Protein backbone atom coordinates (compact mmCIF):
# COMPACT_ATOMS: atom_id res chain seq x y z
CA UNK A 1 0.00 0.00 0.00
CA UNK A 2 1.29 3.40 -0.97
CA UNK A 3 0.56 5.30 2.22
CA UNK A 4 2.89 7.55 4.18
CA UNK A 5 4.70 5.88 7.06
CA UNK A 6 3.40 8.32 9.67
CA UNK A 7 -0.28 7.68 8.93
CA UNK A 8 -2.40 6.50 11.80
CA UNK A 9 -5.83 4.96 11.77
CA UNK A 10 -7.57 2.38 9.60
CA UNK A 11 -6.18 1.32 6.25
CA UNK A 12 -8.30 0.36 3.22
CA UNK A 13 -8.64 -3.36 2.61
CA UNK A 14 -8.61 -2.77 -1.15
CA UNK A 15 -6.53 -0.28 -3.11
CA UNK A 16 -5.95 0.32 -6.84
CA UNK A 17 -3.68 2.86 -8.48
CA UNK A 18 -5.39 4.42 -11.50
CA UNK A 19 -2.88 7.17 -12.33
CA UNK A 20 0.80 7.88 -11.76
CA UNK A 21 0.50 11.68 -11.87
CA UNK A 22 -1.89 14.26 -10.52
CA UNK A 23 -5.55 13.61 -11.32
CA UNK A 24 -7.49 16.67 -12.52
CA UNK A 25 -10.95 15.11 -12.20
CA UNK A 26 -12.44 11.79 -11.11
CA UNK A 27 -15.84 10.32 -10.41
CA UNK A 28 -17.32 6.98 -9.46
CA UNK A 29 -20.66 5.29 -9.98
CA UNK A 30 -22.99 5.08 -6.97
CA UNK A 31 -21.83 1.55 -6.13
CA UNK A 32 -18.15 2.12 -6.91
CA UNK A 33 -18.18 -0.29 -9.84
CA UNK A 34 -16.94 2.25 -12.40
CA UNK A 35 -14.25 4.89 -11.86
CA UNK A 36 -13.58 7.71 -14.33
CA UNK A 37 -10.16 9.39 -14.35
CA UNK A 38 -8.91 12.50 -16.15
CA UNK A 39 -5.28 13.61 -15.97
CA UNK A 40 -5.51 16.33 -18.65
CA UNK A 41 -6.73 16.23 -22.26
CA UNK A 42 -8.21 13.03 -23.75
CA UNK A 43 -8.46 10.20 -23.07
CA UNK A 44 -10.57 9.70 -19.98
CA UNK A 45 -9.82 6.28 -18.51
CA UNK A 46 -12.77 4.21 -17.31
CA UNK A 47 -11.94 1.44 -14.86
CA UNK A 48 -14.15 -1.37 -13.65
CA UNK A 49 -13.56 -2.49 -10.06
CA UNK A 50 -11.20 -5.44 -9.92
CA UNK A 51 -9.81 -5.07 -13.46
CA UNK A 52 -6.07 -4.70 -14.08
CA UNK A 53 -6.51 -2.48 -17.16
CA UNK A 54 -8.92 0.31 -18.13
CA UNK A 55 -12.23 -0.87 -19.54
CA UNK A 56 -12.54 2.12 -21.93
CA UNK A 57 -10.54 5.07 -23.21
CA UNK A 58 -12.80 8.01 -24.10
CA UNK A 59 -11.68 10.82 -26.43
CA UNK A 60 -13.24 14.28 -26.34
CA UNK A 61 -13.41 14.79 -30.09
CA UNK A 62 -10.45 16.82 -31.34
CA UNK A 63 -10.32 19.04 -28.26
CA UNK A 64 -6.90 19.50 -26.69
CA UNK A 65 -8.28 21.16 -23.57
CA UNK A 66 -8.11 19.49 -20.20
CA UNK A 67 -11.13 17.40 -19.27
CA UNK A 68 -12.11 18.92 -15.95
CA UNK A 69 -15.66 17.67 -15.30
CA UNK A 70 -16.89 14.08 -15.04
CA UNK A 71 -20.31 12.76 -14.02
CA UNK A 72 -21.98 9.34 -13.79
CA UNK A 73 -25.73 8.71 -13.73
CA UNK A 74 -27.27 7.42 -10.47
CA UNK A 75 -28.07 4.06 -12.10
CA UNK A 76 -24.50 3.62 -13.37
CA UNK A 77 -25.56 3.28 -17.00
CA UNK A 78 -24.31 6.57 -18.46
CA UNK A 79 -21.61 9.17 -18.00
CA UNK A 80 -20.62 12.62 -19.19
CA UNK A 81 -17.20 14.18 -19.71
CA UNK A 82 -16.52 17.87 -20.30
CA UNK A 83 -13.92 20.49 -20.96
CA UNK A 84 -14.76 24.13 -20.37
CA UNK A 85 -16.49 24.35 -23.75
CA UNK A 86 -17.27 20.79 -24.92
CA UNK A 87 -19.51 18.02 -23.59
CA UNK A 88 -19.54 14.31 -24.48
CA UNK A 89 -22.04 11.65 -23.40
CA UNK A 90 -21.24 7.96 -23.06
CA UNK A 91 -22.72 4.53 -22.34
CA UNK A 92 -21.03 2.77 -19.43
CA UNK A 93 -22.50 -0.54 -20.60
CA UNK A 94 -20.88 -0.46 -24.06
CA UNK A 95 -18.36 2.37 -23.88
CA UNK A 96 -19.89 3.99 -26.96
CA UNK A 97 -20.24 7.72 -27.46
CA UNK A 98 -23.84 8.96 -27.37
CA UNK A 99 -23.29 12.57 -28.35
CA UNK A 100 -20.79 15.41 -28.58
CA UNK A 101 -21.65 19.08 -28.10
CA UNK A 102 -19.91 22.45 -28.22
CA UNK A 103 -21.01 24.91 -25.55
CA UNK A 104 -21.61 28.64 -25.87
CA UNK A 105 -20.57 29.54 -22.33
CA UNK A 106 -17.75 28.39 -20.02
CA UNK A 107 -18.92 25.34 -18.08
CA UNK A 108 -18.35 24.97 -14.31
CA UNK A 109 -20.63 22.13 -13.16
CA UNK A 110 -22.27 19.02 -14.59
CA UNK A 111 -24.84 16.34 -13.65
CA UNK A 112 -26.57 13.53 -15.54
CA UNK A 113 -29.85 11.67 -14.92
CA UNK A 114 -30.57 7.92 -15.05
CA UNK A 115 -29.86 6.22 -18.39
CA UNK A 116 -28.30 9.46 -19.58
CA UNK A 117 -31.68 10.84 -20.62
CA UNK A 118 -30.95 14.38 -19.38
CA UNK A 119 -28.06 16.59 -18.32
CA UNK A 120 -27.79 19.72 -16.20
CA UNK A 121 -25.09 22.26 -16.99
CA UNK A 122 -23.94 25.07 -14.70
CA UNK A 123 -22.22 28.04 -16.32
CA UNK A 124 -19.80 30.73 -15.23
CA UNK A 125 -22.32 33.46 -16.15
CA UNK A 126 -24.75 32.24 -13.45
CA UNK A 127 -27.12 30.38 -15.75
CA UNK A 128 -28.01 26.70 -15.53
CA UNK A 129 -29.27 24.73 -18.51
CA UNK A 130 -31.34 21.54 -18.44
CA UNK A 131 -31.28 19.43 -21.61
CA UNK A 132 -33.66 16.52 -22.21
CA UNK A 133 -31.55 14.33 -24.48
CA UNK A 134 -34.52 12.22 -25.54
CA UNK A 135 -36.72 15.04 -26.83
CA UNK A 136 -34.07 17.71 -27.33
CA UNK A 137 -35.94 20.15 -25.08
CA UNK A 138 -33.73 22.80 -23.46
CA UNK A 139 -34.58 24.93 -20.46
CA UNK A 140 -32.48 27.85 -19.23
CA UNK A 141 -32.66 28.66 -15.51
CA UNK A 142 -31.65 32.20 -14.56
CA UNK A 143 -32.47 32.29 -10.84
CA UNK A 144 -28.93 32.96 -9.60
CA UNK A 145 -27.03 36.24 -9.40
CA UNK A 146 -23.50 34.87 -9.76
CA UNK A 147 -21.54 31.95 -11.19
CA UNK A 148 -22.73 28.39 -10.68
CA UNK A 149 -20.36 26.26 -8.60
CA UNK A 150 -22.22 22.95 -8.36
CA UNK A 151 -25.33 21.24 -9.77
CA UNK A 152 -27.22 17.99 -9.29
CA UNK A 153 -30.26 16.17 -10.71
CA UNK A 154 -32.68 13.70 -9.18
CA UNK A 155 -32.38 10.27 -10.76
CA UNK A 156 -35.51 10.82 -12.88
CA UNK A 157 -34.30 14.24 -14.02
CA UNK A 158 -37.38 16.08 -12.71
CA UNK A 159 -35.66 18.06 -9.96
CA UNK A 160 -32.57 20.22 -10.22
CA UNK A 161 -30.42 21.63 -7.43
CA UNK A 162 -28.01 24.44 -8.24
CA UNK A 163 -25.48 26.13 -5.96
CA UNK A 164 -23.99 29.52 -6.69
CA UNK A 165 -21.30 31.95 -5.60
CA UNK A 166 -24.22 34.21 -4.61
CA UNK A 167 -24.64 32.18 -1.39
CA UNK A 168 -27.82 30.37 -2.35
CA UNK A 169 -28.76 26.85 -3.40
CA UNK A 170 -32.05 26.57 -5.31
CA UNK A 171 -34.26 23.54 -5.87
CA UNK A 172 -36.33 23.83 -9.06
CA UNK A 173 -38.40 21.76 -11.45
CA UNK A 174 -36.88 20.93 -14.81
CA UNK A 175 -40.34 20.83 -16.43
CA UNK A 176 -41.03 24.54 -16.05
CA UNK A 177 -38.14 26.06 -14.03
CA UNK A 178 -40.52 26.70 -11.09
CA UNK A 179 -38.58 27.28 -7.87
CA UNK A 180 -39.55 24.87 -5.08
CA UNK A 181 -37.12 25.95 -2.35
CA UNK A 182 -34.34 28.45 -1.70
CA UNK A 183 -31.59 27.21 0.59
CA UNK A 184 -29.66 30.21 1.97
CA UNK A 185 -26.01 30.23 3.07
CA UNK A 186 -23.80 32.89 4.61
CA UNK A 187 -21.06 32.17 2.07
CA UNK A 188 -20.61 30.96 -1.50
CA UNK A 189 -22.19 27.53 -2.08
CA UNK A 190 -19.44 25.17 -3.22
CA UNK A 191 -21.23 21.78 -3.40
CA UNK A 192 -24.83 20.54 -3.74
CA UNK A 193 -26.13 16.97 -3.81
CA UNK A 194 -29.58 15.35 -3.98
CA UNK A 195 -30.56 11.87 -2.94
CA UNK A 196 -31.80 9.82 -5.90
CA UNK A 197 -35.48 10.50 -5.23
CA UNK A 198 -35.07 14.19 -4.45
CA UNK A 199 -36.31 13.91 -0.86
CA UNK A 200 -33.18 15.20 0.85
CA UNK A 201 -30.35 17.52 -0.12
CA UNK A 202 -26.87 18.39 1.08
CA UNK A 203 -25.15 21.70 0.48
CA UNK A 204 -21.76 23.00 1.57
CA UNK A 205 -20.29 26.48 1.60
CA UNK A 206 -16.83 27.85 0.95
CA UNK A 207 -16.11 28.19 4.67
CA UNK A 208 -16.53 24.47 5.34
CA UNK A 209 -20.08 24.39 6.65
CA UNK A 210 -22.42 21.57 5.61
CA UNK A 211 -26.21 21.57 5.81
CA UNK A 212 -28.81 18.83 5.31
CA UNK A 213 -32.28 19.78 4.03
CA UNK A 214 -35.69 18.14 3.80
CA UNK A 215 -37.27 18.44 0.35
CA UNK A 216 -39.26 19.79 -1.33
CA UNK A 217 -40.04 22.13 1.56
CA UNK A 218 -36.45 23.30 2.02
CA UNK A 219 -36.76 22.80 5.79
CA UNK A 220 -33.34 22.51 7.50
CA UNK A 221 -32.81 18.93 8.67
CA UNK A 222 -29.42 19.18 10.40
CA UNK A 223 -26.09 20.97 10.19
CA UNK A 224 -23.08 18.68 9.91
CA UNK A 225 -21.15 18.66 13.17
CA UNK A 226 -17.84 19.40 11.49
CA UNK A 227 -14.90 18.99 13.87
CA UNK A 228 -12.40 21.84 13.85
CA UNK A 229 -11.79 24.19 10.93
CA UNK A 230 -10.41 24.00 7.43
CA UNK A 231 -12.92 21.52 6.01
CA UNK A 232 -13.76 21.91 2.31
CA UNK A 233 -16.25 19.44 0.87
CA UNK A 234 -15.48 18.18 -2.65
CA UNK A 235 -17.88 15.23 -3.09
CA UNK A 236 -20.88 13.66 -1.39
CA UNK A 237 -23.24 10.70 -1.73
CA UNK A 238 -26.44 9.67 0.05
CA UNK A 239 -26.68 5.98 0.87
CA UNK A 240 -29.57 3.93 -0.58
CA UNK A 241 -31.30 3.70 2.80
CA UNK A 242 -31.13 7.51 3.16
CA UNK A 243 -29.94 7.51 6.74
CA UNK A 244 -26.27 8.31 6.08
CA UNK A 245 -24.22 10.72 4.02
CA UNK A 246 -20.69 10.05 2.78
CA UNK A 247 -18.46 13.02 1.95
CA UNK A 248 -15.00 13.55 0.52
CA UNK A 249 -12.97 16.67 1.04
CA UNK A 250 -9.60 18.32 1.02
CA UNK A 251 -6.71 17.17 3.23
CA UNK A 252 -7.55 13.50 2.49
CA UNK A 253 -10.88 13.60 4.35
CA UNK A 254 -13.40 10.78 3.90
CA UNK A 255 -16.28 11.10 6.37
CA UNK A 256 -19.58 9.40 7.18
CA UNK A 257 -22.46 11.34 8.74
CA UNK A 258 -25.83 10.60 10.33
CA UNK A 259 -28.64 12.31 8.41
CA UNK A 260 -31.13 13.10 11.15
CA UNK A 261 -28.70 15.01 13.39
CA UNK A 262 -25.55 15.65 11.34
CA UNK A 263 -23.41 13.58 13.71
CA UNK A 264 -20.01 12.39 12.47
CA UNK A 265 -20.01 8.58 12.45
CA UNK A 266 -16.63 7.85 10.95
CA UNK A 267 -13.58 9.73 9.67
CA UNK A 268 -10.85 8.25 7.48
CA UNK A 269 -7.80 9.49 5.59
CA UNK A 270 -7.27 8.39 2.00
CA UNK A 271 -3.86 7.41 0.73
CA UNK A 272 -1.11 9.55 -0.76
CA UNK A 273 0.92 9.47 -3.93
CA UNK A 274 4.43 9.14 -2.50
CA UNK A 275 6.11 11.05 -5.34
CA UNK A 276 3.78 14.05 -5.45
CA UNK A 277 4.11 17.26 -3.44
CA UNK A 278 2.43 18.70 -1.53
CA UNK A 279 1.74 15.45 0.27
CA UNK A 280 -2.05 15.64 0.40
CA UNK A 281 -5.06 14.61 -1.65
CA UNK A 282 -8.59 15.69 -2.50
CA UNK A 283 -11.37 13.09 -2.46
CA UNK A 284 -13.10 13.57 -5.83
CA UNK A 285 -15.64 10.75 -5.64
CA UNK A 286 -17.30 8.56 -2.99
CA UNK A 287 -19.62 5.55 -3.14
CA UNK A 288 -21.47 3.02 -1.00
CA UNK A 289 -20.39 -0.41 -2.26
CA UNK A 290 -22.79 -2.03 0.23
CA UNK A 291 -23.99 -1.17 3.78
CA UNK A 292 -20.62 -2.19 5.28
CA UNK A 293 -18.20 -0.94 2.61
CA UNK A 294 -17.45 2.46 1.11
CA UNK A 295 -15.21 3.51 -1.76
CA UNK A 296 -13.19 6.65 -2.52
CA UNK A 297 -11.25 7.98 -5.50
CA UNK A 298 -8.80 10.80 -4.91
CA UNK A 299 -6.49 13.24 -6.68
CA UNK A 300 -3.62 10.89 -5.79
CA UNK A 301 -5.03 8.44 -8.34
CA UNK A 302 -5.95 5.88 -5.69
CA UNK A 303 -9.25 4.01 -5.58
CA UNK A 304 -9.72 2.62 -2.08
CA UNK A 305 -12.33 0.38 -0.46
CA UNK A 306 -12.98 0.65 3.27
CA UNK A 307 -14.85 -1.45 5.85
CA UNK A 308 -17.40 0.37 8.01
CA UNK A 309 -19.13 -2.19 10.19
CA UNK A 310 -16.69 -2.38 13.11
CA UNK A 311 -15.91 1.33 13.27
CA UNK A 312 -19.53 2.41 13.03
CA UNK A 313 -20.49 0.23 15.95
CA UNK A 314 -18.18 2.26 18.18
CA UNK A 315 -20.27 5.38 17.54
CA UNK A 316 -23.63 3.82 18.35
C-alpha positions as CSV (number, residue, x, y, z in Angstrom):
1,X,0.0,0.0,0.0
2,X,1.3,3.4,-1.0
3,X,0.6,5.3,2.2
4,X,2.9,7.5,4.2
5,X,4.7,5.9,7.1
6,X,3.4,8.3,9.7
7,X,-0.3,7.7,8.9
8,X,-2.4,6.5,11.8
9,X,-5.8,5.0,11.8
10,X,-7.6,2.4,9.6
11,X,-6.2,1.3,6.2
12,X,-8.3,0.4,3.2
13,X,-8.6,-3.4,2.6
14,X,-8.6,-2.8,-1.2
15,X,-6.5,-0.3,-3.1
16,X,-5.9,0.3,-6.8
17,X,-3.7,2.9,-8.5
18,X,-5.4,4.4,-11.5
19,X,-2.9,7.2,-12.3
20,X,0.8,7.9,-11.8
21,X,0.5,11.7,-11.9
22,X,-1.9,14.3,-10.5
23,X,-5.5,13.6,-11.3
24,X,-7.5,16.7,-12.5
25,X,-11.0,15.1,-12.2
26,X,-12.4,11.8,-11.1
27,X,-15.8,10.3,-10.4
28,X,-17.3,7.0,-9.5
29,X,-20.7,5.3,-10.0
30,X,-23.0,5.1,-7.0
31,X,-21.8,1.5,-6.1
32,X,-18.2,2.1,-6.9
33,X,-18.2,-0.3,-9.8
34,X,-16.9,2.3,-12.4
35,X,-14.3,4.9,-11.9
36,X,-13.6,7.7,-14.3
37,X,-10.2,9.4,-14.3
38,X,-8.9,12.5,-16.2
39,X,-5.3,13.6,-16.0
40,X,-5.5,16.3,-18.7
41,X,-6.7,16.2,-22.3
42,X,-8.2,13.0,-23.7
43,X,-8.5,10.2,-23.1
44,X,-10.6,9.7,-20.0
45,X,-9.8,6.3,-18.5
46,X,-12.8,4.2,-17.3
47,X,-11.9,1.4,-14.9
48,X,-14.1,-1.4,-13.7
49,X,-13.6,-2.5,-10.1
50,X,-11.2,-5.4,-9.9
51,X,-9.8,-5.1,-13.5
52,X,-6.1,-4.7,-14.1
53,X,-6.5,-2.5,-17.2
54,X,-8.9,0.3,-18.1
55,X,-12.2,-0.9,-19.5
56,X,-12.5,2.1,-21.9
57,X,-10.5,5.1,-23.2
58,X,-12.8,8.0,-24.1
59,X,-11.7,10.8,-26.4
60,X,-13.2,14.3,-26.3
61,X,-13.4,14.8,-30.1
62,X,-10.5,16.8,-31.3
63,X,-10.3,19.0,-28.3
64,X,-6.9,19.5,-26.7
65,X,-8.3,21.2,-23.6
66,X,-8.1,19.5,-20.2
67,X,-11.1,17.4,-19.3
68,X,-12.1,18.9,-15.9
69,X,-15.7,17.7,-15.3
70,X,-16.9,14.1,-15.0
71,X,-20.3,12.8,-14.0
72,X,-22.0,9.3,-13.8
73,X,-25.7,8.7,-13.7
74,X,-27.3,7.4,-10.5
75,X,-28.1,4.1,-12.1
76,X,-24.5,3.6,-13.4
77,X,-25.6,3.3,-17.0
78,X,-24.3,6.6,-18.5
79,X,-21.6,9.2,-18.0
80,X,-20.6,12.6,-19.2
81,X,-17.2,14.2,-19.7
82,X,-16.5,17.9,-20.3
83,X,-13.9,20.5,-21.0
84,X,-14.8,24.1,-20.4
85,X,-16.5,24.4,-23.8
86,X,-17.3,20.8,-24.9
87,X,-19.5,18.0,-23.6
88,X,-19.5,14.3,-24.5
89,X,-22.0,11.6,-23.4
90,X,-21.2,8.0,-23.1
91,X,-22.7,4.5,-22.3
92,X,-21.0,2.8,-19.4
93,X,-22.5,-0.5,-20.6
94,X,-20.9,-0.5,-24.1
95,X,-18.4,2.4,-23.9
96,X,-19.9,4.0,-27.0
97,X,-20.2,7.7,-27.5
98,X,-23.8,9.0,-27.4
99,X,-23.3,12.6,-28.3
100,X,-20.8,15.4,-28.6
101,X,-21.6,19.1,-28.1
102,X,-19.9,22.4,-28.2
103,X,-21.0,24.9,-25.6
104,X,-21.6,28.6,-25.9
105,X,-20.6,29.5,-22.3
106,X,-17.7,28.4,-20.0
107,X,-18.9,25.3,-18.1
108,X,-18.4,25.0,-14.3
109,X,-20.6,22.1,-13.2
110,X,-22.3,19.0,-14.6
111,X,-24.8,16.3,-13.6
112,X,-26.6,13.5,-15.5
113,X,-29.9,11.7,-14.9
114,X,-30.6,7.9,-15.1
115,X,-29.9,6.2,-18.4
116,X,-28.3,9.5,-19.6
117,X,-31.7,10.8,-20.6
118,X,-31.0,14.4,-19.4
119,X,-28.1,16.6,-18.3
120,X,-27.8,19.7,-16.2
121,X,-25.1,22.3,-17.0
122,X,-23.9,25.1,-14.7
123,X,-22.2,28.0,-16.3
124,X,-19.8,30.7,-15.2
125,X,-22.3,33.5,-16.1
126,X,-24.7,32.2,-13.4
127,X,-27.1,30.4,-15.7
128,X,-28.0,26.7,-15.5
129,X,-29.3,24.7,-18.5
130,X,-31.3,21.5,-18.4
131,X,-31.3,19.4,-21.6
132,X,-33.7,16.5,-22.2
133,X,-31.5,14.3,-24.5
134,X,-34.5,12.2,-25.5
135,X,-36.7,15.0,-26.8
136,X,-34.1,17.7,-27.3
137,X,-35.9,20.2,-25.1
138,X,-33.7,22.8,-23.5
139,X,-34.6,24.9,-20.5
140,X,-32.5,27.9,-19.2
141,X,-32.7,28.7,-15.5
142,X,-31.6,32.2,-14.6
143,X,-32.5,32.3,-10.8
144,X,-28.9,33.0,-9.6
145,X,-27.0,36.2,-9.4
146,X,-23.5,34.9,-9.8
147,X,-21.5,31.9,-11.2
148,X,-22.7,28.4,-10.7
149,X,-20.4,26.3,-8.6
150,X,-22.2,22.9,-8.4
151,X,-25.3,21.2,-9.8
152,X,-27.2,18.0,-9.3
153,X,-30.3,16.2,-10.7
154,X,-32.7,13.7,-9.2
155,X,-32.4,10.3,-10.8
156,X,-35.5,10.8,-12.9
157,X,-34.3,14.2,-14.0
158,X,-37.4,16.1,-12.7
159,X,-35.7,18.1,-10.0
160,X,-32.6,20.2,-10.2
161,X,-30.4,21.6,-7.4
162,X,-28.0,24.4,-8.2
163,X,-25.5,26.1,-6.0
164,X,-24.0,29.5,-6.7
165,X,-21.3,31.9,-5.6
166,X,-24.2,34.2,-4.6
167,X,-24.6,32.2,-1.4
168,X,-27.8,30.4,-2.4
169,X,-28.8,26.8,-3.4
170,X,-32.0,26.6,-5.3
171,X,-34.3,23.5,-5.9
172,X,-36.3,23.8,-9.1
173,X,-38.4,21.8,-11.5
174,X,-36.9,20.9,-14.8
175,X,-40.3,20.8,-16.4
176,X,-41.0,24.5,-16.0
177,X,-38.1,26.1,-14.0
178,X,-40.5,26.7,-11.1
179,X,-38.6,27.3,-7.9
180,X,-39.5,24.9,-5.1
181,X,-37.1,26.0,-2.4
182,X,-34.3,28.4,-1.7
183,X,-31.6,27.2,0.6
184,X,-29.7,30.2,2.0
185,X,-26.0,30.2,3.1
186,X,-23.8,32.9,4.6
187,X,-21.1,32.2,2.1
188,X,-20.6,31.0,-1.5
189,X,-22.2,27.5,-2.1
190,X,-19.4,25.2,-3.2
191,X,-21.2,21.8,-3.4
192,X,-24.8,20.5,-3.7
193,X,-26.1,17.0,-3.8
194,X,-29.6,15.4,-4.0
195,X,-30.6,11.9,-2.9
196,X,-31.8,9.8,-5.9
197,X,-35.5,10.5,-5.2
198,X,-35.1,14.2,-4.5
199,X,-36.3,13.9,-0.9
200,X,-33.2,15.2,0.9
201,X,-30.3,17.5,-0.1
202,X,-26.9,18.4,1.1
203,X,-25.1,21.7,0.5
204,X,-21.8,23.0,1.6
205,X,-20.3,26.5,1.6
206,X,-16.8,27.8,0.9
207,X,-16.1,28.2,4.7
208,X,-16.5,24.5,5.3
209,X,-20.1,24.4,6.6
210,X,-22.4,21.6,5.6
211,X,-26.2,21.6,5.8
212,X,-28.8,18.8,5.3
213,X,-32.3,19.8,4.0
214,X,-35.7,18.1,3.8
215,X,-37.3,18.4,0.3
216,X,-39.3,19.8,-1.3
217,X,-40.0,22.1,1.6
218,X,-36.4,23.3,2.0
219,X,-36.8,22.8,5.8
220,X,-33.3,22.5,7.5
221,X,-32.8,18.9,8.7
222,X,-29.4,19.2,10.4
223,X,-26.1,21.0,10.2
224,X,-23.1,18.7,9.9
225,X,-21.2,18.7,13.2
226,X,-17.8,19.4,11.5
227,X,-14.9,19.0,13.9
228,X,-12.4,21.8,13.8
229,X,-11.8,24.2,10.9
230,X,-10.4,24.0,7.4
231,X,-12.9,21.5,6.0
232,X,-13.8,21.9,2.3
233,X,-16.2,19.4,0.9
234,X,-15.5,18.2,-2.7
235,X,-17.9,15.2,-3.1
236,X,-20.9,13.7,-1.4
237,X,-23.2,10.7,-1.7
238,X,-26.4,9.7,0.1
239,X,-26.7,6.0,0.9
240,X,-29.6,3.9,-0.6
241,X,-31.3,3.7,2.8
242,X,-31.1,7.5,3.2
243,X,-29.9,7.5,6.7
244,X,-26.3,8.3,6.1
245,X,-24.2,10.7,4.0
246,X,-20.7,10.0,2.8
247,X,-18.5,13.0,2.0
248,X,-15.0,13.5,0.5
249,X,-13.0,16.7,1.0
250,X,-9.6,18.3,1.0
251,X,-6.7,17.2,3.2
252,X,-7.5,13.5,2.5
253,X,-10.9,13.6,4.4
254,X,-13.4,10.8,3.9
255,X,-16.3,11.1,6.4
256,X,-19.6,9.4,7.2
257,X,-22.5,11.3,8.7
258,X,-25.8,10.6,10.3
259,X,-28.6,12.3,8.4
260,X,-31.1,13.1,11.2
261,X,-28.7,15.0,13.4
262,X,-25.5,15.7,11.3
263,X,-23.4,13.6,13.7
264,X,-20.0,12.4,12.5
265,X,-20.0,8.6,12.5
266,X,-16.6,7.9,10.9
267,X,-13.6,9.7,9.7
268,X,-10.9,8.3,7.5
269,X,-7.8,9.5,5.6
270,X,-7.3,8.4,2.0
271,X,-3.9,7.4,0.7
272,X,-1.1,9.6,-0.8
273,X,0.9,9.5,-3.9
274,X,4.4,9.1,-2.5
275,X,6.1,11.1,-5.3
276,X,3.8,14.1,-5.5
277,X,4.1,17.3,-3.4
278,X,2.4,18.7,-1.5
279,X,1.7,15.4,0.3
280,X,-2.0,15.6,0.4
281,X,-5.1,14.6,-1.6
282,X,-8.6,15.7,-2.5
283,X,-11.4,13.1,-2.5
284,X,-13.1,13.6,-5.8
285,X,-15.6,10.8,-5.6
286,X,-17.3,8.6,-3.0
287,X,-19.6,5.6,-3.1
288,X,-21.5,3.0,-1.0
289,X,-20.4,-0.4,-2.3
290,X,-22.8,-2.0,0.2
291,X,-24.0,-1.2,3.8
292,X,-20.6,-2.2,5.3
293,X,-18.2,-0.9,2.6
294,X,-17.4,2.5,1.1
295,X,-15.2,3.5,-1.8
296,X,-13.2,6.6,-2.5
297,X,-11.3,8.0,-5.5
298,X,-8.8,10.8,-4.9
299,X,-6.5,13.2,-6.7
300,X,-3.6,10.9,-5.8
301,X,-5.0,8.4,-8.3
302,X,-5.9,5.9,-5.7
303,X,-9.2,4.0,-5.6
304,X,-9.7,2.6,-2.1
305,X,-12.3,0.4,-0.5
306,X,-13.0,0.7,3.3
307,X,-14.8,-1.5,5.8
308,X,-17.4,0.4,8.0
309,X,-19.1,-2.2,10.2
310,X,-16.7,-2.4,13.1
311,X,-15.9,1.3,13.3
312,X,-19.5,2.4,13.0
313,X,-20.5,0.2,16.0
314,X,-18.2,2.3,18.2
315,X,-20.3,5.4,17.5
316,X,-23.6,3.8,18.3
